[in-house]
Amino acid sequence: MDFLSPLADSRFVRLFAAQVTALLGTGLLTIALALLAVDIAGAKGGLVLGFALTLKMIAYVGLAPIANALLGGLPRRELMVALDLIRAVIALLLPFVSEIWQIYALIFVLQSASAAFTPTFQATIPDILPDEATYTRALSLSRLAQDIENIASPALAAALLVLIPASALFFGTALGFLGSAALVWLANPPRPAERAKASTWQRTFAGMRLYLTTPRLLGLLALTMAAAAGSAMVIVNTAVIVGTLFERGQADVALAMGAFGVGSVLAALALPRILDHLPDRPVMLAGAGGLSVTLIFGAVILALAPAFGAGLWPAYLSWMAAAGLCYSAILTPTGRLLRRSADAAERPALFAAQFALSHACWLIAYPLAGMLGVWAGMTTASVLLGLLAAAAALAARQLWPGPGSA
């Protein structure tokens, strides 16, 4: 089957375009927010940004199941468009803030809207593409879009900053969300399946109960922890590694992150054909095991970097690409497991549960990677996070017993 087969469906094309547009807007938001934090808080800008990103994770973890319980029965088109418009309005307000608390309040509202939007969007795609092979390719395209955004957004921001002030990047963010709203409206996604009668309290925890009583999804949660350990090492510590261990500049930080993205893109391109012939479990376990090995043995590169920086730079970039490939091998098939574990009526709640629980993994991994890097050094941090990934992979192997398990 052709890798681009999902693009034969016009509704998916419009929703995929909406995802890409919103991703570019979100990428600009991250950069604009970092510059705004420095402008308002000066030397404490990093602390402000870090807390703002923590608020994002708290909103994702705490509000996704509640949002699904309260809003999951509404027509998807109107709901997603309204949430995009809320995000656009918040982005337009951000350039005018003058106090740190205002940043926190607006970011929490924006990310709360995202906590409702993203699981709804994710649960819509399997309804549009019921064929599993086509849906698998849609998941790879989604992963590809996220990886390309990680490269494109900084480049776009750099180009725009030559022409406009940093605060104007927020208007680019708003345009991204407005474009997403228009494309979602044109896509006219199907209405959600009728839900069983239940109280809001029961609906809030229905997805969690289903998730935590399904062996393959318990395994998925452990695998997500492995992915979080690896990506946290990369996202939190790459700038420090490149700047202090290799003594290179900001352009090389972007190059290193690009290498991680290239590895993830390669996995996204290869996985549809691999998953046509192999079950999800061995592929995802191999990704988690490979990521743990990459982190542990990569510590050797980090230990030798101060003495042999220039000579080890290509090895470091290869290490980053390998980490990206393993990371994508874990996460890309996630939607297949969720789709297989629930019927159409239960699926939105399950996607909301996955959204919340997966971000709980990152809420643990991000500060852990930062603290280990500062207190124990990058070499030790890489080893310990590799061991965490290995323990998570072993846990997944036990929790998700094998082919045919529920």
C-alpha positions, 0 to 999 in steps of 0.5 A: 500500500502507498505511504500516501494512501490516507491522502486519498480521503479529502476529509483526512487531507483537510484535517492533516492540513489543520494539524500541520497549520496548528503545529506551525503556530504552536512552534512559533508560540514556544519561541515567542513565549521564550522571548517574552519571558526574557523581556518581562523577567530578564535573567529569570526568563528561563524560570518563567518559561519552565513554569509556563511549560509545567502549567501546560503539562498540568493542564494536559494531565488534569483536564483532558479526561474532564474535557472529554466527559463534559464536551465529548458528546458535542458535534466535533466540527463545532467543538474543535473550531471553537477551541481553535478560536479560543487558542487564537484569541489567547495568542492575540492577547499574549503580546500585550501582557506586562506581568508574569502572572498574566503569562501563566493565566493565559498559557493555562487557558490556551493549553486547557483548550489544547487538552480538549482539542487534541484528543478529540482530533486524534479520536476522529482520524480512526473514524474517518480511516477505518482500514487499519493499514491506511490508519497506520500510514496516517499515524506515520504522516502525523509523526512526520508532520511533528518532526518536520515542525520541529525543524521548520518552526525555528527556521520560520521564526528566525526568518520572521524575526529579521522582518518583525519584532518578537511580539509579532510572532504571536500573531503568526501563532493566531493565524495558525490556529485560525487556519486550523479552525477553517480547515476543520470546518471544511473537513466536517468530521463525523459526529461522535458515536452516541455515548452510553448514559452516565454521570459526568463523574463516570465519564471522567474516569471511564477512559482511565478505567478502560486504559488501566484494565487493558494489558496492552495499554498498560504496556503502552504506558510503560513504553511511553515512560521509556520514550519520555526518558529518552526525549527528555534527555534530548530536549532538556539537555542538548543545548547544554551538551553542545555548548559545554561538552562540545563547545559549539554554538547555537547553530549546532544545537539546531543541527543536533536537534535536527539529527534527532528529527531525521532519525524520527522521520526515517522511522515514520517512513519505514514503520508502515511497511514494517507493521504490515508484516510484524505485530506492534508489540515487538516493534515497540519493545525493540524501539524502547530497548534500542533507546535504552541502549542508545542512552547508556552507550551514548554516555561514552561519547559524552564522557569523551567529548571534552577531550575529543569534541571535534572528532566525536561530533559526527558520532554524537549526531549519529547518536541523536539520530538513533535516539530519534529513530527509537523514539518514533518506533515507540510512539508512532503505533500508539494510535493503533493500540488505542483504536484496537482497544475500544469501540467508536463510542469509547474511543474519545475517552480512551484517547483522552486518557492516553493524552493525560497519562502520556503527558504525566510521563513527561511531567516526571521525565523533564524535571528529572532530566534537568536535575540529573544533568545539573547535579550528576553531570550529563554522562551520569544523566544519560546512563540513569535515564537509559536505565529508566528506559530499560526498566520501563521496557521490561515492565512493558514486556511483563504488562503486555504479555504477548500476541493475542493478549487483551 
